[in-house]
Amino acid sequence: MIVQIQFYEKLVRKGKIDCNAVMLYQINYESMTEKINFDLLLKNAGTPKEYSDELYLVYIELYKTKKSIKKLISNHCEIISELEFGYICKVHMQAIPEIARSLALKNHAIYQIVRLSKVLK
């Protein structure tokens, strides 16, 4: 978790995402005690039934990044950053399974898709 928080901070410094989203995640992380209260972490996580215009910061981890993969993903969301093994994207909740479906149809291995934080306006 600490590595992810540091990465968020770098994106905020470059002006790529709203710093409120990062601060929210840091507050939830720092307020965890021995007995973990998952409600704090899930408070702004969203649900699969969400059809709002809210955007989420999502990490899509793949075997490697290629232009063809980037094009497939960018059909569904805005790519914020390209990493060695994936992408950080701003995406609507309902586009997450569409990204997975598009990649699977082209036989691209998905190692994980992690919804990191809600992007606050």
C-alpha positions in Angstrom: 0.0 0.0 0.0 2.8 2.4 0.8 4.3 2.1 -2.7 0.9 2.9 -4.2 0.5 6.0 -2.1 3.9 7.2 -3.2 3.0 6.7 -6.8 -0.3 8.6 -6.4 1.7 11.5 -4.9 4.0 11.6 -8.0 0.9 11.7 -10.3 -0.5 14.6 -8.3 2.7 16.6 -8.5 2.6 16.2 -12.2 -1.0 17.5 -12.2 -2.5 14.3 -13.6 -5.2 13.5 -10.9 -7.2 15.3 -8.3 -5.2 15.4 -5.0 -8.5 15.0 -3.0 -8.6 11.4 -4.2 -5.1 10.8 -3.0 -5.7 12.4 0.4 -8.8 10.3 0.9 -6.9 7.1 0.4 -4.0 8.2 2.7 -6.5 9.1 5.5 -8.1 5.7 5.2 -4.8 4.0 5.2 -3.4 5.9 8.2 -6.5 5.4 10.3 -6.4 1.6 10.2 -5.7 0.0 13.6 -4.9 -3.5 14.7 -8.5 -4.4 14.2 -8.9 -3.4 10.6 -12.1 -1.5 9.8 -12.7 -2.2 6.2 -15.6 0.2 6.1 -13.1 3.0 6.0 -11.4 1.5 2.9 -14.7 0.7 1.1 -16.5 4.0 1.9 -15.8 5.5 -1.5 -15.0 2.3 -3.4 -18.2 2.1 -5.5 -20.1 -1.0 -6.5 -20.6 -3.0 -9.7 -24.2 -1.5 -9.8 -22.8 2.0 -10.1 -23.8 3.7 -13.4 -22.8 7.2 -12.5 -20.3 9.5 -14.2 -17.8 9.0 -11.3 -14.3 8.1 -12.4 -12.0 5.7 -10.7 -8.2 5.4 -10.8 -7.5 1.8 -11.9 -4.2 -0.1 -12.4 -4.3 -2.7 -15.2 -1.3 -5.1 -15.0 -0.3 -7.0 -18.1 2.6 -9.2 -19.2 3.9 -6.3 -21.3 2.7 -3.0 -22.8 2.3 -2.6 -26.5 0.7 0.0 -28.8 -2.0 -2.4 -29.7 -2.9 -3.0 -26.1 -2.8 0.7 -25.3 -5.2 1.3 -28.2 -7.6 -1.4 -26.9 -7.6 0.1 -23.4 -7.9 3.7 -24.5 -11.2 2.8 -26.3 -12.8 2.5 -22.9 -10.9 5.0 -20.7 -8.3 7.7 -20.3 -4.8 6.3 -19.8 -3.0 8.4 -17.2 0.4 6.7 -17.2 2.1 3.8 -18.9 4.2 1.6 -16.6 6.6 -1.3 -17.3 3.9 -3.9 -16.8 0.6 -2.0 -17.2 -1.3 1.2 -17.2 -2.9 3.6 -14.7 -6.3 4.8 -16.1 -9.2 7.0 -15.2 -12.3 4.9 -15.9 -16.0 4.6 -15.2 -17.0 1.6 -13.1 -18.9 -0.1 -15.9 -16.0 0.2 -18.3 -13.7 -2.1 -16.2 -15.3 -5.4 -17.3 -15.3 -4.0 -20.9 -11.6 -3.5 -20.7 -11.1 -7.1 -19.5 -13.3 -8.4 -22.2 -11.6 -6.5 -25.0 -8.1 -7.7 -23.8 -9.3 -11.3 -23.4 -10.9 -11.4 -26.9 -7.4 -10.5 -28.3 -5.8 -13.1 -26.1 -3.8 -10.6 -23.9 -2.9 -11.9 -20.4 -4.4 -9.8 -17.6 -2.6 -10.3 -14.3 -4.7 -8.0 -12.2 -7.1 -5.0 -12.4 -7.0 -3.0 -9.2 -9.5 -0.2 -8.5 -7.2 2.2 -6.6 -9.3 5.2 -5.7 -12.3 7.3 -6.7 -11.2 10.5 -8.4 -13.0 13.4 -6.7 -14.1 16.4 -8.8 
